[in-house]
Amino acid sequence: MTTADETLAPICEGLEGVRSMGSLLEDDDASSAEEKKEATPEEAYDTSVPLANSSSSLDEESNLDNGDTRAGTFDSVKDKTSDADPCPRWSDVLCTPSNAAVFTPTADINSLKQNMHGWALKSAYDRTKVLSRTGKNCSQLLFDIATLNDELSNAMLKLRPTLDSATSGTPLDNFATDVNACVLSFVKQTHEIAACTQNEIARPCADYSVNLVQEGAQIYSRYSESRLRCFQARKDALKMRQRCEVGVKDAEGAVQALRNARMSKQDARESTGDVVKPPQCKDEVTAGEAELSLEEALQRFGSTHGLVKNCEAVSCALADIEASDKNYVALVEAENAAVTDAQNIERRALDAAQQNEEKRLLHMIGALERFLQTTRQALDKMALDVKVEPLDLNSDSNQKELPAPAAASIFKSPRRLRTTSDDSGPSINETKLLNLPDDLAELRDTMKSLIGRQSARLKALKQVSSFNEGIATAFENFASSLQARLESDGFAGKSDGKKAGPLAAQLKKNEGENMLNAWIVVIKALKAEAQLARDASKQVQGGNSQLYKVMSSTDKELKSLKDGDELRWKYLQDAAKSETKAKLKHRQLRTDLEKAKARLSTLEDDNASESTNGQKNNAAPSMNKAMGKMFSILPGGGEDVMNKMLTPQQRQAVVLEQLKEAETKEAKAGEGAAAAKSMKEQAIASYIAEAEASISKNKADERRIWELIQESLVCAVDAVNRLRHGHLIVVSGCLNEIQTHAQGTVLNDVTNWTRNTEKRIIDNRSRVVTENGDNGDDFESGFSLKVHRIDCTEIRKLIEIVLSDTRIDDSIMNGESAQMEPTATTKCPDDDAPKSVLPEVPKDPIIQKMDPIFSKKLKGVSIETYYEKGWSDKINPLYSPWLERKGSFDVSVTQWEHSDQGFENKWSGEKFHQKRTVKFKFKRTTHLYIGPPIAGVTQTQYCYKDGNDRCVMMMTVEMDGIPYSDVFAVEVRWAARRVGTNDIAVDAGVFVRFIKSSM
């Protein structure tokens, strides 16, 4: 047999490079060089995946050495353990002791009651699985933090065009460029934090957690394989010893057969009168016969007495015993070697698990340190300083250009000209059309420019306010999301009595004090970041609140200014137009008056030459006025008609009335023109006064508003800078604490866990040893098997007696079993020792009351063998496989229960020392049109064994799924009894017991 180290040595030599600690344990089930040659590549080489981002590697040969398996631990462990308490080697303090049989590695590894070996390794493996899940959750937390940082940077990056649009062409154009540069710096470094956290910290941690449990599974798998080899080796050894026992019983039967054959021939000679040679004592055997071996003596005896076959049977039985004994010793040695290998593999597995745990702690603390270092470096690189300079409001380059006015077109109608002149085009064209002063046109253009600039300021106010609100919202969303993420894992700022979240509970339960403190430091930094982001959001909102107030008042002022200017300008236009109309009307009426005077003068001259006729106009003045109006509507003023119809005096009277009316209208028109002129002058004065006041007020408001916008942007940048500065202070302090843990104190967690586990396992082992005792001297127990050979001395003595005695009494064969140690020296037949015959075992009285099933006799079989092979199920179960071969399914056979008081069978009234329950199902062959096709059977089996004389098996069979199954139960009895010395008789019977009436 090769040891585990010898088996692993050629494998180590074939490995290239370095591999993770999980590869410390290789397949060590090869037992020869031929088996090594036939091993597959997967068996010969370790295919384990190295742990992600491990700081260093391990030399496989040094790790597989039987010495200190931790000598190859990576350099960072050596460098960082100076501050840590020395941790005992797990292989020294946690390895299973070999001082009690209950800790044997040959026990079934899947049994909860018998598996006492490798407790610490199993605990370490289970802890590895738990820590792997914890590591995945920690990685997910880091992933989510990276996502939140990425969302923050993207949200702020989207705000830059808003600020560019708001301040382009304004006095804040250059300042806004500096602000955007600060925002871009913050965005870039925040994105760098997110990318580094996700790609260089969170993802490697997640991969490391996956590889960690894979490494642990490989380590424990190799240990489990060694345990299975131990289990099988002990099973084979015990099976071979049982075969030795069977061989001894077979030898007893063969000797008995030889004895019976010799007695028969001896009796035949005596009946025929042949001379019988007197018995010969062993001491009287000739020297030549004494030198013969027992096998040769048997051969000679068979040839002499004609009992060759009987003697050959005895010789074969002895040879089988010798071969089985030799194989038994070899298998015990193999079992001992397997136990030793299992112990060695457990030690190496514990050391490998310890190294993996130390590497895990250093990797995790290193990840936290890198997270804080990345954050600090990014914060250091942020350029958030902005220079504030006085605003230049007089430079034309700092003002937005208004659209170029269009010249008035002579082709436009007065209506279209009137609708477009208010909003576009130089006012000079309009003032010329309305006969207004040229300086008024300049004032009108100044007001338009004033309104345009105030509109630009209002737009800038809205967009800058939106920019600030976006920054505040981004910080608030980041703070709320980060706080909610921490609270979801149980890292709430205040204890509210609720159950801790999954990650907080896992860290508190599974991690050591130092690693837990390291995570607390990181969580503290994240909480501080969330609070700083919330404070920055409030600061930006506070600065933006002033903009909201000014924006509301500016909007109202702009609307009032625009409406007032338009109203005054429209009033001025109406006044100018009214004056023009009044002047035109006055001019027209003056012309009409001149015409009336000229007509009257002409009529007076004509009437002077005709005054001798003495005709007078006696018409009333009202009549003359009416006639004048009537004639005035005719062509030519009605002159021709009046000359034909009226006399000169009548015509003079009518014209005179028209003259008076023209004078009256002309006087009124003159008054109206004077009033329109006065109104126009008042409108002009009012417009000039209001415009000059608005221009004066706008200059003060313009500087105040631009400075207020600048202050709000300064406040936003200052909030971001405060966030950076505060976060930098917190991260620097936390990084110092993390580096303290990273320098080695975190490995104290391994020491503490080792000591606590050692104490707990020692207590459990003491309790188990106390409860189970130590049966290490038993041939089938012990930490490792010891050779307990079956004594064949009695068999050999019996053979010698049979070979030497001519009248062998039954008392020779009536001794104890040959497997017991001899208690007395066998005497010669000449001695007068009393001889007795084994008493006959009577038939079972109960089975005679039952319907017989069969009655068989088995030769060369003892009651012990019948019980062990048929009913005990200690090594190779018989009953359950037999049921399955017969077509039963869902077979369930419980272990035998033992009781000193006994289990009573209700039908027979007997008490049995053992009881078990057997359940199975079978497919019914005839349904009788009633019941389901599957029937279930429950057997309650009772058993007792009376030494080597009797063994009774009683079964109470109850069924379901068949008609009237609740009415009856079936009692089955198997009764085995000894017949003679080495034979048994087995009787089986059945009885149907009715429980209740079927009616």
TIMI-912109 format. One line per 5 residues: their letters; for each residue x, y, z of C-alpha. Coordinates in steps of 0.5 Angstrom, whole numbers. Example, Ala and Ser with C-alpha at 12.3 -4.5 7.8 and 13.67 -1.06 7.14 Angstrom:
<pados>
AS	25,-9,16; 27,-2,14
</pados>
This chain:
<pados>
MTTAD	0,0,0; 2,7,-2; 1,13,3; -2,19,1; 4,23,1
ETLAP	7,18,-4; 1,18,-9; 1,26,-9; 9,26,-10; 9,25,-18
ICEGL	3,29,-19; 6,35,-16; 12,34,-20; 8,35,-26; 4,41,-24
EGVRS	7,48,-28; 6,54,-25; 3,56,-18; -4,54,-16; -9,56,-11
MGSLL	-9,53,-4; -15,48,-6; -11,44,-10; -7,42,-3; -11,36,-3
EDDDA	-10,31,-9; -14,24,-11; -10,19,-6; -13,13,-7; -8,10,-12
SSAEE	-5,4,-9; 1,2,-14; 5,5,-19; 0,2,-24; -6,5,-22
KKEAT	-2,12,-22; 0,10,-30; -8,9,-31; -10,15,-28; -14,20,-32
PEEAY	-11,27,-33; -17,30,-29; -15,25,-23; -7,26,-24; -8,34,-25
DTSVP	-12,39,-20; -17,43,-24; -19,47,-19; -19,55,-21; -15,59,-17
LANSS	-18,64,-13; -19,71,-16; -14,77,-15; -10,73,-10; -4,77,-8
SSLDE	1,71,-9; 1,64,-10; 3,58,-7; 8,53,-9; 5,46,-9
ESNLD	11,42,-7; 12,46,-1; 5,45,1; 4,38,0; 10,37,4
NGDTR	9,33,11; 12,39,15; 9,46,16; 4,46,10; 3,54,11
AGTFD	10,55,9; 8,57,2; 3,62,4; 4,69,0; 8,74,2
SVKDK	3,79,4; 0,74,9; 7,74,12; 8,82,12; 1,84,15
TSDAD	1,79,21; 6,83,25; 1,86,29; -4,80,29; -4,75,35
PCPRW	0,68,33; -6,63,30; -5,56,32; -5,51,26; -12,48,25
SDVLC	-8,41,23; -5,42,30; -11,44,35; -17,42,30; -15,35,28
TPSNA	-20,29,30; -16,25,36; -15,18,35; -16,16,42; -23,14,42
AVFTP	-26,9,37; -32,14,36; -28,18,32; -26,13,27; -26,16,20
TADIN	-29,9,18; -36,11,20; -41,13,15; -40,20,13; -47,21,11
SLKQN	-49,19,18; -51,24,23; -50,19,29; -44,16,27; -40,21,24
MHGWA	-36,24,29; -29,25,25; -28,31,21; -32,36,25; -28,42,25
LKSAY	-27,41,17; -34,40,16; -35,46,21; -30,50,17; -33,48,10
DRTKV	-40,50,12; -37,57,14; -34,57,8; -41,57,4; -44,62,9
LSRTG	-38,67,8; -39,66,0; -46,68,0; -44,74,5; -38,76,0
KNCSQ	-43,75,-6; -48,80,-2; -42,85,0; -40,85,-8; -47,86,-9
LLFDI	-47,92,-5; -41,95,-8; -44,94,-15; -50,98,-13; -46,104,-10
ATLND	-42,104,-16; -49,104,-20; -51,110,-16; -45,114,-17; -45,113,-24
ELSNA	-53,115,-24; -50,121,-20; -45,123,-26; -50,122,-31; -55,126,-28
MLKLR	-50,132,-27; -47,131,-34; -54,132,-37; -54,139,-34; -49,142,-37
PTLDS	-52,144,-44; -58,147,-40; -52,152,-37; -49,153,-43; -56,155,-46
ATSGT	-58,160,-41; -51,164,-40; -49,164,-48; -48,171,-50; -49,174,-43
PLDNF	-45,177,-38; -44,170,-34; -42,167,-41; -34,166,-38; -36,165,-31
ATDVN	-41,159,-33; -36,156,-37; -32,156,-31; -38,153,-27; -39,147,-33
ACVLS	-31,146,-32; -32,144,-25; -38,140,-26; -35,136,-31; -29,135,-27
FVKQT	-34,132,-21; -37,128,-26; -31,125,-29; -28,123,-22; -35,121,-20
HEIAA	-35,116,-26; -28,114,-25; -30,112,-18; -36,108,-21; -32,104,-26
CTQNE	-27,103,-21; -31,100,-16; -35,96,-21; -29,93,-25; -24,93,-20
IARPC	-27,91,-13; -34,89,-14; -33,84,-20; -27,81,-17; -30,80,-10
ADYSV	-36,77,-13; -31,72,-17; -27,71,-11; -33,69,-7; -35,64,-12
NLVQE	-28,61,-13; -28,61,-5; -34,56,-5; -31,52,-10; -24,51,-7
GAQIY	-28,49,-1; -32,44,-4; -26,41,-7; -22,41,-1; -28,37,3
SRYSE	-29,33,-3; -22,30,-3; -23,29,5; -30,25,3; -27,21,-2
SRLRC	-21,19,4; -27,17,8; -31,13,3; -24,9,2; -24,8,10
FQARK	-31,6,10; -30,1,5; -24,-2,7; -27,-3,14; -33,-6,11
DALKM	-28,-11,7; -24,-13,13; -30,-14,17; -33,-18,11; -27,-22,11
RQRCE	-27,-24,18; -34,-26,17; -32,-31,12; -27,-33,17; -32,-35,22
VGVKD	-36,-38,16; -30,-42,14; -29,-45,21; -36,-47,22; -36,-50,15
AEGAV	-29,-54,18; -33,-56,24; -38,-59,19; -33,-62,15; -30,-65,21
QALRN	-37,-68,24; -38,-71,17; -31,-74,17; -32,-77,24; -39,-80,23
ARMSK	-36,-83,17; -31,-86,21; -36,-88,26; -40,-92,21; -34,-96,18
QDARE	-32,-97,25; -39,-100,27; -39,-104,21; -32,-107,22; -35,-109,29
STGDV	-41,-112,27; -37,-116,22; -32,-118,27; -26,-115,25; -21,-113,29
VKPPQ	-21,-106,32; -14,-103,33; -14,-100,40; -14,-92,40; -8,-89,40
CKDEV	-6,-83,45; -3,-77,41; 3,-78,45; 4,-85,43; 4,-82,35
TAGEA	10,-85,32; 16,-80,31; 15,-81,23; 7,-79,24; 9,-73,28
ELSLE	13,-70,23; 7,-70,18; 3,-64,17; -4,-64,19; -6,-64,11
EALQR	-1,-70,10; -4,-74,16; -11,-72,13; -9,-75,6; -6,-81,9
FGSTH	-12,-82,14; -17,-82,8; -13,-87,4; -12,-92,9; -19,-91,12
GLVKN	-23,-90,5; -25,-83,7; -21,-79,2; -27,-74,0; -28,-73,7
CEAVS	-21,-72,9; -21,-67,2; -27,-63,5; -23,-62,12; -17,-60,8
CALAD	-20,-55,3; -24,-52,10; -17,-51,13; -14,-48,7; -20,-43,6
IEASD	-19,-41,13; -12,-40,12; -13,-36,6; -19,-32,9; -14,-31,15
KNYVA	-9,-28,11; -13,-24,7; -17,-21,13; -10,-19,16; -8,-16,9
LVEAE	-15,-12,9; -14,-10,16; -7,-7,14; -10,-3,8; -16,-1,13
NAAVT	-10,2,18; -7,5,12; -13,8,9; -15,11,16; -8,14,17
DAQNI	-9,17,10; -15,20,12; -12,23,18; -6,26,14; -11,29,9
ERRAL	-16,32,14; -9,35,17; -8,38,10; -15,40,9; -15,44,15
DAAQQ	-9,48,13; -11,49,6; -18,51,9; -14,56,14; -10,59,9
NEEKR	-16,60,4; -19,64,10; -13,68,12; -13,70,4; -20,71,4
LLHMI	-20,76,10; -14,80,7; -17,80,0; -24,83,3; -20,88,7
GALER	-16,90,1; -22,91,-3; -25,95,2; -18,99,3; -18,100,-5
FLQTT	-25,102,-5; -23,108,0; -17,109,-4; -20,110,-10; -25,115,-7
RQALD	-20,119,-4; -16,119,-10; -22,121,-14; -24,127,-9; -17,129,-9
KMALD	-17,130,-17; -23,134,-17; -22,141,-19; -28,145,-16; -25,152,-15
VKVEP	-28,158,-19; -26,165,-20; -31,170,-18; -30,177,-22; -34,183,-23
LDLNS	-39,183,-28; -38,187,-34; -45,190,-37; -43,195,-42; -39,190,-46
DSNQK	-43,189,-53; -40,182,-53; -43,180,-46; -50,182,-49; -55,177,-53
ELPAP	-56,180,-60; -63,182,-62; -66,180,-69; -64,185,-74; -70,190,-75
AAASI	-73,190,-82; -75,196,-86; -82,198,-87; -84,197,-94; -88,201,-98
FKSPR	-92,196,-101; -95,194,-94; -102,196,-93; -103,201,-87; -106,195,-83
RLRTT	-100,190,-84; -96,196,-83; -99,197,-76; -99,190,-74; -92,189,-75
SDDSG	-89,196,-73; -90,194,-66; -85,188,-66; -80,189,-71; -76,194,-75
PSINE	-73,201,-73; -78,206,-70; -76,211,-74; -80,209,-80; -86,209,-76
TKLLN	-85,216,-73; -84,219,-80; -91,216,-82; -94,219,-75; -90,225,-76
LPDDL	-87,224,-69; -80,227,-67; -74,223,-69; -71,222,-62; -78,219,-60
AELRD	-76,213,-65; -69,212,-62; -73,212,-55; -78,207,-58; -72,202,-60
TMKSL	-68,203,-53; -75,200,-50; -75,195,-55; -68,193,-53; -69,194,-46
IGRQS	-75,189,-46; -71,184,-50; -65,184,-45; -70,183,-39; -73,177,-43
ARLKA	-66,174,-44; -65,175,-36; -71,172,-35; -70,166,-39; -63,166,-36
LKQVS	-66,166,-29; -71,160,-31; -65,156,-34; -60,157,-29; -65,155,-23
SFNEG	-67,149,-27; -59,147,-27; -59,148,-20; -65,144,-19; -62,139,-23
IATAF	-56,139,-19; -60,139,-12; -65,133,-15; -59,129,-17; -55,130,-10
ENFAS	-62,128,-6; -64,122,-11; -57,120,-9; -57,121,-2; -64,118,-1
SLQAR	-62,112,-6; -56,110,-2; -59,111,5; -65,106,2; -60,101,0
LESDG	-56,101,7; -63,101,10; -65,95,6; -59,91,9; -60,93,16
FAGKS	-55,99,16; -60,104,19; -58,110,22; -62,109,28; -65,103,31
DGKKA	-72,102,30; -73,96,33; -74,92,26; -70,86,25; -63,87,22
GPLAA	-63,86,14; -59,80,11; -52,83,10; -52,86,17; -54,80,20
QLKKN	-50,76,16; -44,80,17; -45,80,25; -46,73,25; -41,70,21
EGENM	-35,75,21; -30,76,26; -30,82,30; -24,86,26; -27,84,19
LNAWI	-34,87,22; -31,93,25; -28,94,18; -34,94,15; -37,98,20
VVIKA	-32,103,18; -34,103,11; -41,103,12; -40,110,16; -36,113,10
LKAEA	-42,111,6; -47,114,11; -43,120,12; -43,121,4; -51,120,4
QLARD	-51,126,9; -46,130,6; -50,129,-1; -57,131,2; -53,137,6
ASKQV	-51,139,-1; -58,139,-4; -60,143,1; -55,148,0; -56,149,-7
QGGNS	-64,149,-6; -63,155,-1; -59,159,-6; -64,157,-12; -70,159,-7
QLYKV	-67,167,-8; -67,166,-16; -75,163,-15; -77,169,-12; -73,174,-17
MSSTD	-76,170,-22; -83,171,-20; -82,178,-19; -78,179,-26; -83,175,-30
KELKS	-89,180,-27; -84,186,-28; -83,184,-35; -90,183,-37; -92,190,-34
LKDGD	-86,193,-37; -88,190,-44; -95,191,-43; -94,198,-41; -90,200,-46
ELRWK	-94,198,-51; -100,201,-48; -97,208,-48; -94,207,-55; -101,205,-58
YLQDA	-104,211,-54; -98,216,-57; -100,213,-64; -107,214,-63; -106,221,-61
AKSET	-101,222,-67; -106,220,-71; -112,224,-68; -108,230,-69; -107,228,-76
KAKLK	-114,227,-78; -116,234,-74; -111,238,-78; -113,235,-85; -121,236,-83
HRQLR	-119,243,-81; -115,244,-87; -121,242,-91; -126,246,-87; -122,252,-88
TDLEK	-122,251,-96; -129,250,-96; -130,257,-92; -126,260,-97; -130,258,-103
AKARL	-136,260,-99; -133,267,-98; -131,267,-106; -138,265,-108; -142,270,-104
STLED	-137,276,-106; -139,274,-113; -147,274,-112; -146,281,-108; -143,284,-115
DNASE	-149,281,-119; -154,283,-114; -151,290,-114; -153,291,-122; -160,288,-121
STNGQ	-162,292,-115; -166,297,-119; -171,291,-120; -173,292,-113; -174,284,-112
KNNAA	-173,282,-105; -172,275,-102; -177,274,-97; -176,267,-95; -174,265,-88
PSMNK	-167,263,-86; -168,256,-84; -171,255,-91; -165,258,-94; -161,254,-90
AMGKM	-164,248,-92; -164,250,-99; -157,251,-99; -156,244,-96; -160,241,-102
FSILP	-156,245,-107; -150,243,-104; -150,236,-106; -151,237,-113; -146,237,-118
GGGED	-142,243,-118; -145,245,-111; -151,246,-115; -149,253,-118; -153,252,-124
VMNKM	-159,249,-121; -159,255,-117; -158,260,-122; -164,257,-126; -169,256,-120
LTPQQ	-167,262,-116; -167,269,-116; -160,273,-115; -163,275,-108; -165,268,-106
RQAVV	-158,265,-108; -155,270,-104; -159,269,-98; -157,261,-99; -150,262,-100
LEQLK	-150,267,-94; -153,261,-90; -147,257,-92; -142,262,-91; -144,262,-84
EAETK	-144,255,-83; -137,254,-86; -135,259,-81; -138,255,-75; -135,249,-78
EAKAG	-128,252,-79; -128,255,-72; -130,248,-69; -124,244,-73; -119,249,-71
EGAAA	-121,248,-64; -121,240,-65; -114,241,-68; -111,245,-62; -114,240,-57
AKSMK	-111,234,-61; -104,237,-62; -104,238,-54; -106,231,-53; -100,228,-57
EQAIA	-96,233,-54; -98,230,-47; -97,223,-50; -90,224,-52; -88,227,-45
SYIAE	-91,221,-42; -88,216,-46; -81,219,-45; -82,220,-38; -84,213,-37
AEASI	-79,210,-42; -73,214,-38; -76,212,-31; -76,204,-34; -69,205,-37
SKNKA	-66,208,-30; -69,202,-26; -67,197,-31; -60,199,-30; -60,197,-23
DERRI	-64,191,-24; -60,188,-29; -54,188,-25; -57,186,-19; -60,180,-23
WELIQ	-54,178,-26; -50,178,-20; -56,174,-16; -55,169,-22; -48,169,-21
ESLVC	-48,168,-13; -53,162,-14; -48,158,-19; -42,160,-14; -47,157,-8
AVDAV	-48,151,-13; -40,150,-14; -39,151,-6; -44,146,-5; -41,141,-9
NRLRH	-34,143,-6; -36,142,1; -39,135,-1; -32,134,-4; -28,136,2
GHLIV	-33,133,7; -32,127,4; -25,127,3; -24,128,11; -29,122,12
VSGCL	-25,117,7; -18,119,9; -20,118,17; -24,111,15; -18,109,10
NEIQT	-13,110,16; -18,105,20; -18,100,15; -10,100,14; -10,99,21
HAQGT	-14,93,20; -10,91,14; -4,91,17; -5,84,21; -10,85,26
VLNDV	-16,82,21; -12,76,22; -14,76,29; -21,74,27; -18,67,25
TNWTR	-15,66,31; -21,68,35; -25,63,31; -20,58,32; -20,58,39
NTEKR	-28,58,40; -28,52,35; -23,49,39; -27,50,45; -33,48,42
IIDNR	-31,41,39; -27,39,45; -33,40,49; -37,36,44; -32,30,44
SRVVT	-32,30,51; -39,29,51; -39,24,46; -34,20,49; -38,20,55
ENGDN	-44,18,52; -42,12,48; -36,10,52; -30,7,49; -30,0,46
GDDFE	-24,0,42; -22,-7,44; -28,-10,40; -25,-13,33; -30,-9,29
SGFSL	-29,-3,32; -24,2,34; -21,8,31; -17,3,27; -18,-4,26
KVHRI	-14,-9,30; -12,-16,28; -17,-21,32; -16,-27,29; -21,-33,30
DCTEI	-18,-39,34; -17,-45,30; -14,-49,35; -20,-53,37; -21,-55,30
RKLIE	-14,-58,29; -15,-61,36; -22,-64,34; -18,-67,27; -13,-70,31
IVLSD	-17,-73,36; -22,-76,30; -15,-78,26; -13,-82,32; -19,-85,36
TRIDD	-23,-91,33; -29,-89,38; -30,-82,38; -36,-80,43; -41,-74,41
SIMNG	-38,-71,47; -32,-69,43; -36,-65,39; -40,-62,44; -35,-56,46
ESAQM	-35,-49,45; -35,-46,38; -28,-46,35; -28,-39,35; -27,-38,42
EPTAT	-21,-38,46; -19,-45,48; -21,-46,56; -18,-53,57; -13,-58,54
TKCPD	-16,-63,50; -15,-70,53; -14,-77,50; -19,-82,49; -16,-86,55
DDAPK	-18,-80,60; -24,-82,64; -27,-75,63; -35,-75,62; -38,-74,55
SVLPE	-45,-71,54; -49,-70,48; -52,-63,45; -60,-64,48; -65,-64,42
VPKDP	-69,-57,41; -76,-59,41; -81,-56,35; -84,-49,36; -91,-50,40
IIQKM	-94,-44,37; -93,-46,29; -97,-52,30; -103,-48,31; -102,-44,24
DPIFS	-103,-47,17; -96,-49,15; -92,-46,9; -86,-50,9; -81,-54,13
KKLKG	-74,-55,11; -68,-57,14; -61,-54,12; -55,-58,13; -48,-55,16
VSIET	-52,-48,18; -52,-46,25; -57,-41,28; -52,-36,29; -51,-36,21
YYEKG	-58,-36,19; -59,-30,24; -54,-26,21; -55,-28,14; -62,-27,14
WSDKI	-65,-22,19; -59,-18,22; -58,-14,16; -51,-12,19; -47,-12,13
NPLYS	-51,-14,7; -58,-13,8; -63,-19,5; -70,-17,6; -70,-11,3
PWLER	-67,-13,-4; -71,-19,-4; -77,-15,-4; -75,-10,-9; -73,-17,-14
KGSFD	-80,-19,-13; -83,-13,-16; -85,-9,-9; -83,-1,-9; -83,4,-4
VSVTQ	-79,-1,0; -78,2,7; -74,-2,13; -73,1,19; -67,-1,24
WEHSD	-68,-6,29; -70,-3,36; -67,-7,42; -71,-7,49; -69,-11,55
QGFEN	-76,-11,57; -78,-14,50; -84,-12,45; -90,-16,46; -94,-19,40
KWSGE	-101,-19,41; -103,-25,38; -98,-30,41; -97,-26,47; -90,-27,47
KFHQK	-84,-22,48; -79,-21,43; -72,-17,44; -72,-14,37; -77,-10,33
RTVKF	-77,-7,26; -82,-4,21; -82,-6,14; -87,-2,9; -87,-3,1
KFKRT	-92,-3,-4; -94,-8,-10; -98,-8,-16; -104,-12,-15; -105,-18,-20
THLYI	-113,-18,-19; -117,-13,-17; -124,-16,-17; -127,-10,-19; -126,-7,-12
GPPIA	-120,-2,-10; -114,1,-13; -109,-2,-17; -103,-1,-12; -104,-4,-5
GVTQT	-99,-2,1; -96,-7,6; -94,-6,13; -90,-11,17; -89,-11,24
QYCYK	-83,-16,25; -81,-19,32; -75,-23,33; -71,-27,39; -65,-31,38
DGNDR	-64,-37,44; -56,-38,43; -55,-43,38; -61,-47,39; -67,-43,36
CVMMM	-69,-36,32; -76,-34,32; -78,-29,27; -86,-27,28; -89,-22,23
TVEMD	-96,-18,24; -98,-16,16; -103,-11,15; -105,-9,8; -109,-3,5
GIPYS	-112,-2,-2; -115,-9,-2; -122,-11,0; -124,-11,7; -116,-10,9
DVFAV	-119,-7,16; -122,-13,18; -116,-18,18; -109,-18,19; -104,-24,17
EVRWA	-99,-27,22; -93,-30,19; -88,-34,23; -81,-37,22; -78,-42,27
ARRVG	-71,-44,26; -68,-49,31; -62,-53,32; -62,-60,29; -56,-64,32
TNDIA	-50,-61,32; -49,-57,26; -56,-57,22; -62,-53,23; -69,-54,21
VDAGV	-74,-48,19; -81,-48,20; -86,-43,17; -93,-42,18; -99,-37,17
FVRFI	-105,-35,21; -111,-30,19; -113,-26,25; -120,-23,24; -120,-16,28
KSSM	-127,-15,27; -133,-17,23; -134,-16,16; -142,-15,16
</pados>
